[in-house]
Amino acid sequence: MSATFAISPQPPLAAAVALLRAARLPTEDLTARHCENFFFIGTADAPSGMVGLEIFGDVALLRSLVVAADRRGRGEGAALLGHAETFARARGVRALYLLTTTAEPFFLKHGYTRVSRATAPAAIRATREFADICPASSAFMTRPLA
């Protein structure tokens, strides 16, 4: 039996940054505009989980999937991931990409595969997360949505 979570759009930037910093995830490029395609679980002032998308036509960068340490293992991450995939698919995204240094097993479990960074579409390569923020040692992963 899977849990159902209320997922809301557009977390306030300050709350998004606080949650990411608590999990030691990058925030340096995050802006209020990014939050337009971010979703969260919990309250707007203190979300317990969050995920974001940067959409570039038929590809998107999945970013900032985070669940507060005291809430992990309850299905919030899977619920947020599923919500982001559905949102992206409804907007014509055919493939999601992501970079991770810590969550590769989670994403493998959810149908993502590790691929070479050299295969990244130009739009994904042009993001700050891909070009500057995430280390070269990060796992680069993808999942087709079509």
MARROLO-752106 format. One record per residue: x, y, z of N, C-alpha, C, O in turn; residue number from 1. Coordinates in nm, 3 decimals, padded with zeros to 5 digits. Layout:
<atoms>
> X | Y | Z | X | Y | Z | X | Y | Z | X | Y | Z | NUM
...
</atoms>
This chain:
<atoms>
> 00.084 | -00.117 | 00.000 | 00.000 | 00.000 | 00.000 | 00.090 | 00.124 | 00.000 | 00.178 | 00.137 | 00.085 | 1
> 00.066 | 00.214 | -00.095 | 00.150 | 00.334 | -00.103 | 00.078 | 00.451 | -00.039 | -00.045 | 00.463 | -00.045 | 2
> 00.157 | 00.538 | 00.021 | 00.102 | 00.657 | 00.087 | 00.069 | 00.763 | -00.017 | 00.130 | 00.768 | -00.124 | 3
> -00.028 | 00.846 | 00.014 | -00.064 | 00.958 | -00.071 | -00.023 | 01.086 | 00.001 | -00.048 | 01.103 | 00.120 | 4
> 00.040 | 01.175 | -00.073 | 00.088 | 01.300 | -00.016 | 00.029 | 01.416 | -00.095 | 00.014 | 01.409 | -00.216 | 5
> -00.003 | 01.523 | -00.025 | -00.047 | 01.645 | -00.091 | 00.077 | 01.715 | -00.145 | 00.166 | 01.753 | -00.070 | 6
> 00.080 | 01.731 | -00.277 | 00.194 | 01.796 | -00.341 | 00.147 | 01.930 | -00.395 | 00.048 | 01.938 | -00.468 | 7
> 00.220 | 02.035 | -00.359 | 00.185 | 02.171 | -00.397 | 00.290 | 02.230 | -00.489 | 00.406 | 02.190 | -00.484 | 8
> 00.250 | 02.324 | -00.575 | 00.346 | 02.387 | -00.666 | 00.415 | 02.508 | -00.603 | 00.365 | 02.567 | -00.507 | 9
> 00.527 | 02.543 | -00.658 | 00.598 | 02.668 | -00.633 | 00.627 | 02.698 | -00.486 | 00.563 | 02.785 | -00.427 | 10
> 00.722 | 02.628 | -00.428 | 00.761 | 02.662 | -00.291 | 00.827 | 02.800 | -00.290 | 00.890 | 02.839 | -00.388 | 11
> 00.813 | 02.874 | -00.182 | 00.885 | 03.001 | -00.173 | 01.036 | 02.977 | -00.182 | 01.086 | 02.877 | -00.129 | 12
> 01.106 | 03.066 | -00.247 | 01.249 | 03.049 | -00.268 | 01.324 | 03.028 | -00.136 | 01.409 | 02.939 | -00.127 | 13
> 01.294 | 03.107 | -00.035 | 01.366 | 03.095 | 00.093 | 01.346 | 02.957 | 00.154 | 01.441 | 02.901 | 00.209 | 14
> 01.225 | 02.902 | 00.147 | 01.199 | 02.770 | 00.203 | 01.270 | 02.661 | 00.121 | 01.322 | 02.565 | 00.178 | 15
> 01.272 | 02.677 | -00.012 | 01.340 | 02.581 | -00.098 | 01.490 | 02.579 | -00.067 | 01.550 | 02.473 | -00.054 | 16
> 01.548 | 02.696 | -00.056 | 01.691 | 02.706 | -00.026 | 01.722 | 02.645 | 00.110 | 01.821 | 02.572 | 00.124 | 17
> 01.640 | 02.672 | 00.209 | 01.663 | 02.618 | 00.343 | 01.661 | 02.465 | 00.343 | 01.747 | 02.402 | 00.404 | 18
> 01.564 | 02.406 | 00.275 | 01.554 | 02.260 | 00.269 | 01.676 | 02.200 | 00.197 | 01.731 | 02.101 | 00.243 | 19
> 01.716 | 02.260 | 00.087 | 01.831 | 02.210 | 00.013 | 01.960 | 02.224 | 00.093 | 02.043 | 02.133 | 00.094 | 20
> 01.977 | 02.337 | 00.159 | 02.098 | 02.357 | 00.239 | 02.105 | 02.257 | 00.355 | 02.213 | 02.207 | 00.388 | 21
> 01.991 | 02.228 | 00.416 | 01.988 | 02.132 | 00.526 | 02.035 | 01.994 | 00.479 | 02.092 | 01.917 | 00.556 | 22
> 02.012 | 01.964 | 00.351 | 02.053 | 01.835 | 00.293 | 02.189 | 01.845 | 00.224 | 02.233 | 01.750 | 00.160 | 23
> 02.254 | 01.960 | 00.236 | 02.385 | 01.984 | 00.174 | 02.381 | 01.968 | 00.022 | 02.472 | 01.912 | -00.039 | 24
> 02.271 | 02.019 | -00.038 | 02.257 | 02.018 | -00.183 | 02.279 | 02.159 | -00.236 | 02.260 | 02.257 | -00.163 | 25
> 02.319 | 02.172 | -00.363 | 02.352 | 02.303 | -00.418 | 02.231 | 02.396 | -00.427 | 02.119 | 02.353 | -00.456 | 26
> 02.257 | 02.524 | -00.401 | 02.152 | 02.626 | -00.409 | 02.198 | 02.750 | -00.485 | 02.118 | 02.840 | -00.510 | 27
> 02.325 | 02.756 | -00.523 | 02.380 | 02.881 | -00.573 | 02.314 | 02.935 | -00.699 | 02.318 | 03.056 | -00.722 | 28
> 02.253 | 02.851 | -00.780 | 02.188 | 02.901 | -00.901 | 02.036 | 02.911 | -00.888 | 01.969 | 02.953 | -00.982 | 29
> 01.982 | 02.873 | -00.776 | 01.837 | 02.868 | -00.758 | 01.777 | 03.008 | -00.748 | 01.824 | 03.092 | -00.671 | 30
> 01.674 | 03.032 | -00.828 | 01.604 | 03.161 | -00.828 | 01.455 | 03.138 | -00.812 | 01.408 | 03.025 | -00.823 | 31
> 01.382 | 03.245 | -00.787 | 01.236 | 03.235 | -00.778 | 01.178 | 03.180 | -00.908 | 01.079 | 03.108 | -00.906 | 32
> 01.239 | 03.213 | -01.020 | 01.190 | 03.161 | -01.149 | 01.201 | 03.009 | -01.155 | 01.112 | 02.942 | -01.207 | 33
> 01.310 | 02.954 | -01.101 | 01.322 | 02.807 | -01.095 | 01.203 | 02.747 | -01.021 | 01.150 | 02.643 | -01.061 | 34
> 01.163 | 02.812 | -00.914 | 01.056 | 02.758 | -00.829 | 00.922 | 02.747 | -00.900 | 00.830 | 02.682 | -00.849 | 35
> 00.910 | 02.808 | -01.017 | 00.785 | 02.796 | -01.094 | 00.759 | 02.652 | -01.135 | 00.643 | 02.613 | -01.151 | 36
> 00.862 | 02.572 | -01.153 | 00.846 | 02.431 | -01.188 | 00.900 | 02.340 | -01.078 | 00.955 | 02.233 | -01.104 | 37
> 00.885 | 02.386 | -00.953 | 00.921 | 02.306 | -00.837 | 00.792 | 02.269 | -00.762 | 00.692 | 02.340 | -00.769 | 38
> 00.797 | 02.157 | -00.692 | 00.681 | 02.107 | -00.619 | 00.727 | 02.063 | -00.481 | 00.842 | 02.022 | -00.463 | 39
> 00.638 | 02.072 | -00.383 | 00.678 | 02.038 | -00.247 | 00.569 | 01.967 | -00.171 | 00.451 | 01.974 | -00.204 | 40
> 00.613 | 01.898 | -00.067 | 00.525 | 01.832 | 00.030 | 00.548 | 01.903 | 00.162 | 00.661 | 01.940 | 00.194 | 41
> 00.443 | 01.922 | 00.239 | 00.453 | 01.991 | 00.367 | 00.399 | 02.132 | 00.355 | 00.321 | 02.162 | 00.265 | 42
> 00.441 | 02.217 | 00.446 | 00.392 | 02.355 | 00.444 | 00.484 | 02.442 | 00.360 | 00.602 | 02.410 | 00.343 | 43
> 00.430 | 02.552 | 00.309 | 00.509 | 02.641 | 00.224 | 00.628 | 02.700 | 00.299 | 00.734 | 02.720 | 00.240 | 44
> 00.611 | 02.727 | 00.427 | 00.722 | 02.787 | 00.502 | 00.823 | 02.684 | 00.550 | 00.936 | 02.720 | 00.585 | 45
> 00.785 | 02.556 | 00.554 | 00.877 | 02.451 | 00.598 | 00.846 | 02.320 | 00.525 | 00.796 | 02.226 | 00.587 | 46
> 00.875 | 02.314 | 00.395 | 00.846 | 02.190 | 00.322 | 00.932 | 02.074 | 00.374 | 01.045 | 02.094 | 00.418 | 47
> 00.875 | 01.953 | 00.369 | 00.951 | 01.836 | 00.411 | 01.014 | 01.764 | 00.292 | 01.101 | 01.679 | 00.310 | 48
> 00.970 | 01.798 | 00.172 | 01.024 | 01.738 | 00.051 | 01.001 | 01.828 | -00.067 | 00.910 | 01.910 | -00.067 | 49
> 01.085 | 01.813 | -00.169 | 01.075 | 01.901 | -00.284 | 01.142 | 01.837 | -00.405 | 01.232 | 01.754 | -00.391 | 50
> 01.096 | 01.877 | -00.524 | 01.159 | 01.838 | -00.649 | 01.139 | 01.951 | -00.748 | 01.042 | 02.026 | -00.740 | 51
> 01.232 | 01.964 | -00.842 | 01.221 | 02.068 | -00.943 | 01.253 | 02.017 | -01.081 | 01.315 | 01.912 | -01.099 | 52
> 01.208 | 02.093 | -01.179 | 01.235 | 02.063 | -01.319 | 01.283 | 02.189 | -01.390 | 01.234 | 02.299 | -01.364 | 53
> 01.378 | 02.172 | -01.479 | 01.413 | 02.276 | -01.575 | 01.378 | 02.215 | -01.710 | 01.442 | 02.120 | -01.754 | 54
> 01.276 | 02.270 | -01.776 | 01.224 | 02.212 | -01.899 | 01.280 | 02.287 | -02.020 | 01.278 | 02.410 | -02.026 | 55
> 01.330 | 02.209 | -02.117 | 01.386 | 02.262 | -02.241 | 01.326 | 02.187 | -02.358 | 01.389 | 02.096 | -02.413 | 56
> 01.205 | 02.223 | -02.396 | 01.138 | 02.153 | -02.506 | 01.105 | 02.011 | -02.466 | 01.028 | 01.988 | -02.372 | 57
> 01.163 | 01.914 | -02.538 | 01.128 | 01.774 | -02.510 | 01.224 | 01.704 | -02.414 | 01.216 | 01.582 | -02.396 | 58
> 01.316 | 01.780 | -02.352 | 01.403 | 01.725 | -02.247 | 01.393 | 01.814 | -02.124 | 01.360 | 01.932 | -02.133 | 59
> 01.422 | 01.755 | -02.009 | 01.419 | 01.833 | -01.885 | 01.525 | 01.782 | -01.790 | 01.562 | 01.664 | -01.790 | 60
> 01.574 | 01.875 | -01.707 | 01.666 | 01.841 | -01.600 | 01.585 | 01.829 | -01.471 | 01.522 | 01.925 | -01.427 | 61
> 01.587 | 01.711 | -01.413 | 01.525 | 01.688 | -01.283 | 01.627 | 01.731 | -01.179 | 01.741 | 01.685 | -01.182 | 62
> 01.587 | 01.818 | -01.088 | 01.684 | 01.867 | -00.991 | 01.623 | 01.886 | -00.854 | 01.501 | 01.899 | -00.838 | 63
> 01.710 | 01.888 | -00.758 | 01.673 | 01.924 | -00.621 | 01.569 | 01.832 | -00.560 | 01.486 | 01.876 | -00.480 | 64
> 01.571 | 01.703 | -00.595 | 01.484 | 01.609 | -00.525 | 01.543 | 01.588 | -00.387 | 01.654 | 01.537 | -00.372 | 65
> 01.467 | 01.629 | -00.287 | 01.516 | 01.623 | -00.149 | 01.400 | 01.592 | -00.056 | 01.288 | 01.639 | -00.076 | 66
> 01.428 | 01.514 | 00.046 | 01.333 | 01.488 | 00.154 | 01.410 | 01.511 | 00.284 | 01.523 | 01.464 | 00.300 | 67
> 01.348 | 01.583 | 00.375 | 01.412 | 01.609 | 00.505 | 01.453 | 01.477 | 00.569 | 01.382 | 01.377 | 00.560 | 68
> 01.568 | 01.478 | 00.634 | 01.625 | 01.355 | 00.691 | 01.527 | 01.281 | 00.780 | 01.523 | 01.158 | 00.778 | 69
> 01.448 | 01.352 | 00.859 | 01.355 | 01.286 | 00.951 | 01.228 | 01.235 | 00.884 | 01.143 | 01.176 | 00.951 | 70
> 01.214 | 01.256 | 00.753 | 01.095 | 01.211 | 00.679 | 01.127 | 01.104 | 00.575 | 01.037 | 01.057 | 00.506 | 71
> 01.252 | 01.067 | 00.563 | 01.291 | 00.969 | 00.460 | 01.236 | 00.830 | 00.492 | 01.214 | 00.794 | 00.608 | 72
> 01.215 | 00.754 | 00.386 | 01.167 | 00.617 | 00.401 | 01.015 | 00.606 | 00.409 | 00.963 | 00.497 | 00.435 | 73
> 00.944 | 00.715 | 00.388 | 00.797 | 00.714 | 00.396 | 00.730 | 00.723 | 00.260 | 00.607 | 00.720 | 00.251 | 74
> 00.809 | 00.733 | 00.154 | 00.753 | 00.740 | 00.020 | 00.741 | 00.880 | -00.037 | 00.693 | 00.897 | -00.149 | 75
> 00.784 | 00.982 | 00.036 | 00.773 | 01.120 | -00.014 | 00.859 | 01.140 | -00.139 | 00.814 | 01.205 | -00.234 | 76
> 00.980 | 01.087 | -00.139 | 01.067 | 01.103 | -00.255 | 01.007 | 01.040 | -00.379 | 01.007 | 01.100 | -00.487 | 77
> 00.955 | 00.919 | -00.365 | 00.892 | 00.851 | -00.479 | 00.769 | 00.926 | -00.527 | 00.745 | 00.935 | -00.647 | 78
> 00.691 | 00.981 | -00.434 | 00.571 | 01.057 | -00.472 | 00.610 | 01.184 | -00.548 | 00.547 | 01.218 | -00.649 | 79
> 00.712 | 01.254 | -00.499 | 00.757 | 01.375 | -00.567 | 00.813 | 01.343 | -00.706 | 00.787 | 01.415 | -00.802 | 80
> 00.891 | 01.235 | -00.715 | 00.947 | 01.196 | -00.844 | 00.835 | 01.163 | -00.943 | 00.839 | 01.208 | -01.058 | 81
> 00.737 | 01.086 | -00.900 | 00.625 | 01.052 | -00.987 | 00.549 | 01.175 | -01.032 | 00.508 | 01.185 | -01.148 | 82
> 00.529 | 01.270 | -00.941 | 00.459 | 01.394 | -00.974 | 00.538 | 01.473 | -01.079 | 00.480 | 01.522 | -01.176 | 83
> 00.669 | 01.485 | -01.061 | 00.753 | 01.558 | -01.156 | 00.750 | 01.490 | -01.293 | 00.742 | 01.559 | -01.395 | 84
> 00.755 | 01.359 | -01.296 | 00.750 | 01.286 | -01.424 | 00.617 | 01.310 | -01.495 | 00.615 | 01.332 | -01.616 | 85
> 00.507 | 01.305 | -01.421 | 00.375 | 01.328 | -01.480 | 00.364 | 01.471 | -01.533 | 00.314 | 01.492 | -01.643 | 86
> 00.411 | 01.568 | -01.456 | 00.409 | 01.708 | -01.496 | 00.490 | 01.727 | -01.624 | 00.444 | 01.792 | -01.718 | 87
> 00.610 | 01.669 | -01.628 | 00.697 | 01.682 | -01.745 | 00.633 | 01.618 | -01.868 | 00.630 | 01.677 | -01.976 | 88
> 00.582 | 01.498 | -01.852 | 00.518 | 01.426 | -01.962 | 00.403 | 01.508 | -02.020 | 00.387 | 01.514 | -02.142 | 89
> 00.323 | 01.569 | -01.935 | 00.209 | 01.650 | -01.980 | 00.253 | 01.774 | -02.059 | 00.173 | 01.833 | -02.131 | 90
> 00.380 | 01.813 | -02.044 | 00.433 | 01.928 | -02.115 | 00.519 | 01.888 | -02.235 | 00.594 | 01.970 | -02.289 | 91
> 00.509 | 01.764 | -02.274 | 00.579 | 01.718 | -02.395 | 00.722 | 01.673 | -02.375 | 00.794 | 01.651 | -02.472 | 92
> 00.765 | 01.660 | -02.250 | 00.901 | 01.614 | -02.224 | 00.907 | 01.464 | -02.255 | 00.823 | 01.386 | -02.209 | 93
> 01.007 | 01.427 | -02.332 | 01.024 | 01.287 | -02.371 | 01.134 | 01.216 | -02.293 | 01.140 | 01.093 | -02.292 | 94
> 01.223 | 01.295 | -02.229 | 01.330 | 01.234 | -02.151 | 01.371 | 01.326 | -02.037 | 01.383 | 01.448 | -02.055 | 95
> 01.391 | 01.267 | -01.920 | 01.441 | 01.340 | -01.804 | 01.587 | 01.304 | -01.784 | 01.629 | 01.191 | -01.809 | 96
> 01.663 | 01.401 | -01.737 | 01.804 | 01.383 | -01.704 | 01.827 | 01.435 | -01.563 | 01.754 | 01.521 | -01.516 | 97
> 01.930 | 01.382 | -01.497 | 01.964 | 01.430 | -01.363 | 02.109 | 01.400 | -01.333 | 02.172 | 01.316 | -01.398 | 98
> 02.160 | 01.471 | -01.234 | 02.294 | 01.449 | -01.181 | 02.280 | 01.423 | -01.032 | 02.203 | 01.491 | -00.964 | 99
> 02.352 | 01.326 | -00.981 | 02.347 | 01.297 | -00.838 | 02.481 | 01.244 | -00.789 | 02.552 | 01.172 | -00.859 | 100
> 02.514 | 01.282 | -00.667 | 02.633 | 01.227 | -00.604 | 02.596 | 01.127 | -00.494 | 02.681 | 01.052 | -00.447 | 101
> 02.468 | 01.126 | -00.453 | 02.430 | 01.044 | -00.338 | 02.309 | 00.952 | -00.361 | 02.289 | 00.859 | -00.284 | 102
> 02.229 | 00.977 | -00.464 | 02.101 | 00.906 | -00.475 | 02.091 | 00.813 | -00.595 | 01.981 | 00.779 | -00.638 | 103
> 02.204 | 00.771 | -00.651 | 02.197 | 00.683 | -00.767 | 02.114 | 00.557 | -00.742 | 02.033 | 00.522 | -00.828 | 104
> 02.128 | 00.487 | -00.628 | 02.045 | 00.368 | -00.605 | 01.894 | 00.399 | -00.607 | 01.816 | 00.320 | -00.660 | 105
> 01.854 | 00.512 | -00.551 | 01.713 | 00.551 | -00.551 | 01.664 | 00.565 | -00.696 | 01.558 | 00.512 | -00.730 | 106
> 01.739 | 00.635 | -00.779 | 01.696 | 00.658 | -00.916 | 01.701 | 00.530 | -00.999 | 01.615 | 00.510 | -01.085 | 107
> 01.799 | 00.444 | -00.977 | 01.802 | 00.316 | -01.046 | 01.675 | 00.237 | -01.017 | 01.616 | 00.176 | -01.106 | 108
> 01.634 | 00.239 | -00.892 | 01.512 | 00.169 | -00.849 | 01.388 | 00.222 | -00.919 | 01.288 | 00.151 | -00.933 | 109
> 01.394 | 00.347 | -00.963 | 01.278 | 00.411 | -01.026 | 01.292 | 00.424 | -01.178 | 01.229 | 00.509 | -01.240 | 110
> 01.376 | 00.339 | -01.236 | 01.380 | 00.328 | -01.382 | 01.480 | 00.417 | -01.453 | 01.479 | 00.424 | -01.576 | 111
> 01.566 | 00.486 | -01.380 | 01.668 | 00.569 | -01.443 | 01.793 | 00.485 | -01.469 | 01.820 | 00.390 | -01.395 | 112
> 01.867 | 00.519 | -01.572 | 01.992 | 00.450 | -01.602 | 02.105 | 00.552 | -01.609 | 02.086 | 00.668 | -01.646 | 113
> 02.222 | 00.506 | -01.572 | 02.340 | 00.592 | -01.579 | 02.391 | 00.593 | -01.722 | 02.400 | 00.489 | -01.787 | 114
> 02.423 | 00.712 | -01.772 | 02.475 | 00.728 | -01.907 | 02.596 | 00.821 | -01.902 | 02.619 | 00.889 | -01.803 | 115
> 02.671 | 00.822 | -02.009 | 02.787 | 00.909 | -02.018 | 02.744 | 01.056 | -02.028 | 02.648 | 01.088 | -02.098 | 116
> 02.816 | 01.143 | -01.960 | 02.788 | 01.287 | -01.970 | 02.800 | 01.336 | -02.113 | 02.737 | 01.435 | -02.151 | 117
> 02.880 | 01.268 | -02.194 | 02.899 | 01.307 | -02.334 | 02.770 | 01.294 | -02.415 | 02.758 | 01.354 | -02.521 | 118
> 02.674 | 01.216 | -02.365 | 02.548 | 01.197 | -02.437 | 02.443 | 01.301 | -02.402 | 02.332 | 01.298 | -02.455 | 119
> 02.475 | 01.393 | -02.313 | 02.378 | 01.493 | -02.268 | 02.335 | 01.583 | -02.383 | 02.419 | 01.630 | -02.460 | 120
> 02.205 | 01.608 | -02.396 | 02.158 | 01.704 | -02.496 | 02.218 | 01.843 | -02.468 | 02.249 | 01.875 | -02.353 | 121
> 02.232 | 01.922 | -02.570 | 02.293 | 02.055 | -02.558 | 02.225 | 02.140 | -02.451 | 02.292 | 02.209 | -02.375 | 122
> 02.093 | 02.135 | -02.444 | 02.019 | 02.216 | -02.345 | 02.055 | 02.177 | -02.203 | 02.063 | 02.262 | -02.115 | 123
> 02.076 | 02.049 | -02.180 | 02.113 | 02.002 | -02.046 | 02.259 | 02.042 | -02.016 | 02.290 | 02.087 | -01.905 | 124
> 02.346 | 02.025 | -02.114 | 02.488 | 02.065 | -02.096 | 02.501 | 02.213 | -02.064 | 02.594 | 02.253 | -01.995 | 125
> 02.409 | 02.295 | -02.113 | 02.416 | 02.440 | -02.094 | 02.369 | 02.485 | -01.956 | 02.388 | 02.602 | -01.921 | 126
> 02.308 | 02.397 | -01.876 | 02.261 | 02.438 | -01.743 | 02.379 | 02.457 | -01.650 | 02.483 | 02.393 | -01.665 | 127
> 02.363 | 02.546 | -01.554 | 02.469 | 02.568 | -01.455 | 02.494 | 02.442 | -01.373 | 02.607 | 02.411 | -01.337 | 128
> 02.386 | 02.370 | -01.344 | 02.402 | 02.249 | -01.264 | 02.495 | 02.150 | -01.335 | 02.582 | 02.092 | -01.271 | 129
> 02.476 | 02.132 | -01.465 | 02.559 | 02.038 | -01.541 | 02.699 | 02.095 | -01.563 | 02.798 | 02.026 | -01.543 | 130
> 02.707 | 02.222 | -01.605 | 02.833 | 02.282 | -01.647 | 02.923 | 02.322 | -01.531 | 03.046 | 02.310 | -01.542 | 131
> 02.866 | 02.368 | -01.419 | 02.947 | 02.427 | -01.313 | 02.931 | 02.363 | -01.175 | 03.029 | 02.342 | -01.104 | 132
> 02.808 | 02.332 | -01.138 | 02.778 | 02.305 | -00.998 | 02.806 | 02.161 | -00.958 | 02.873 | 02.137 | -00.857 | 133
> 02.756 | 02.065 | -01.034 | 02.773 | 01.925 | -00.997 | 02.910 | 01.877 | -01.043 | 02.950 | 01.904 | -01.156 | 134
> 02.983 | 01.806 | -00.958 | 03.117 | 01.761 | -00.994 | 03.113 | 01.658 | -01.107 | 03.013 | 01.591 | -01.130 | 135
> 03.226 | 01.648 | -01.176 | 03.237 | 01.552 | -01.286 | 03.213 | 01.409 | -01.239 | 03.177 | 01.323 | -01.318 | 136
> 03.234 | 01.384 | -01.110 | 03.214 | 01.250 | -01.055 | 03.066 | 01.216 | -01.032 | 03.034 | 01.102 | -00.999 | 137
> 02.978 | 01.313 | -01.049 | 02.834 | 01.288 | -01.031 | 02.785 | 01.184 | -01.131 | 02.831 | 01.178 | -01.244 | 138
> 02.691 | 01.103 | -01.087 | 02.625 | 01.011 | -01.179 | 02.531 | 01.093 | -01.266 | 02.450 | 01.171 | -01.216 | 139
> 02.542 | 01.075 | -01.398 | 02.452 | 01.139 | -01.494 | 02.354 | 01.032 | -01.538 | 02.395 | 00.928 | -01.589 | 140
> 02.226 | 01.058 | -01.518 | 02.124 | 00.955 | -01.538 | 02.011 | 01.008 | -01.624 | 01.989 | 01.129 | -01.632 | 141
> 01.938 | 00.917 | -01.686 | 01.826 | 00.955 | -01.771 | 01.714 | 00.851 | -01.761 | 01.735 | 00.737 | -01.721 | 142
> 01.597 | 00.896 | -01.800 | 01.481 | 00.807 | -01.812 | 01.391 | 00.859 | -01.921 | 01.350 | 00.975 | -01.918 | 143
> 01.359 | 00.775 | -02.020 | 01.263 | 00.819 | -02.122 | 01.123 | 00.824 | -02.062 | 01.087 | 00.742 | -01.979 | 144
> 01.046 | 00.921 | -02.107 | 00.908 | 00.933 | -02.058 | 00.806 | 00.894 | -02.164 | 00.690 | 00.870 | -02.131 | 145
> 00.848 | 00.886 | -02.289 | 00.753 | 00.857 | -02.398 | 00.714 | 00.711 | -02.399 | 00.635 | 00.669 | -02.483 | 146
</atoms>
